[in-house]
């Protein structure tokens, strides 16, 4: 519990800082924030954790060798990422990027009229931000905080890589102890332990609903809205830029450098470089099959997840009464269940339900299982953005003659176009790095990159796991390029739709 609280507070601080810099401050390198965060989210958690395990791995770690090079031998010997410090640091770097992606849409869509009204009333920039702008973003901030907290409760990969070697047990690794006994696994105990998380989650969601009031009073995007304005940071610019660059270096450059270096080493810490790891993987049929399966599952599953999440988000934000709240609460259940237990429950459901056994061993069981597992992430990503879009724009389309579905499709969905593309890409790359669900639902023919890499790690072939990550990154870069082109197209359509819809709203008789 303490672990989840600490990473939630620190991750939200990271997310708010970088979202504020990106949407409100005119500073150099601002445009690099989102690409860096996307790359951080895209990096599979098990491999990101492995990279930090190598960075602080005694004499062979890059950080330890750097400290020794500058004469700090004591720090070089003491620095160890397999500790509470390393566990919290690595989790916050990943969770902070996720939280940033969730709240970015709400920060970007917030109406600058809020700040202008506060400044006219005599408030300083700090008073305007902390007293008016930030509270207006409470639905998105609450959703991101709740998501990070729950992910902390069920986090498995990072604690398994960095915590267990140091004797640190968190809730998910405790459940893993119940499940790794093979035929002697204690499935009832694992399920009962997961139920505790579900109860905690239900209480937190009810608290979120009470604090945000269902998101109904936080609308800041309407027919006459305009986005936020960039402002100069003055004498604080060097400090802001310094924090940005330091974060980029620690969160991204260091782990990538370690993984790339080890991918071309015959063994970890070797003084020579070689291409034999890449050649071996490219000539291994099951590795290429795993790469193809990962791309198919992530792409198709991402679309399915975003569609489901949009329906859930619309039901909660737009519908009144208990039904909308029940739907939102139900969407949190997969997030509350550790992936190992969720995968096991889904596997039993498929095997015991008549007519569904044929799904086992195919990519479709992975698509459905991972879609269920990532619906909470997509819902939290879209929920805040949808809460910022006023109902008046849909009503204007209805008055103009559109039916309900057409009004939602031509107005709301178009305005949410960039958020939908971001949610799809976020879900797709998250699916590609999930380890626990594919372990139970996959087969020899449907292995994914995460399970293959974890197998290399368990067998002591760390350099092969790093080399596989290099190949996987190249594939994800191609997918990112396609998503970026799609986002540019959607943004152009949204701008055209916003101009036309605003004109319609102004022409409606009062």
Secondary structure, DSSP 4 states (H G I P E B T S, - for coil): -HHHHHHHHHHHHHHHHHHHHHHHB--TTTTHHHHHHHHHHHS-HHHHHHHHHHHTSGGGSHHHHHHHHTT-HHHHHH--SSSHHHHHHHHHHHHHHHHHHHHHHHHHHS-THHHHHHHHTT--HHHHIIIIIHHHTHHHHHHHHHHHHHHHHH--HHIIIIIGGGT---HHHHHHHHHTTGGG--HHHHHHHHHHHHHHHHHHHHHHHHHHGGGTT---B-TT------B--GGGHHHHHHHHHHHHIIIIIHHHHHHHHHHTSSSTT-SS--SHHHHHHHT-HHHHHHHHHHHHHHHHHHHHHHHHHHHHHHHHHH--SHHHHHHHHHHHHHHHS-HHHHHHHHHHHHHHSTT-GGGTTSHHHHHHHHHHHHHHHHHHHHHHHHHTB-HHHHHHHHHTT--HHHHIIIIIHHHTHHHHHHHHHHHHHHHHH--HHHHHH--TTS--HHHHHHHHHHTT-HHHHHHHHHHHHHHHHHHHHHHHHHHHHHHHHHHHHHHHHHHHHHTS--
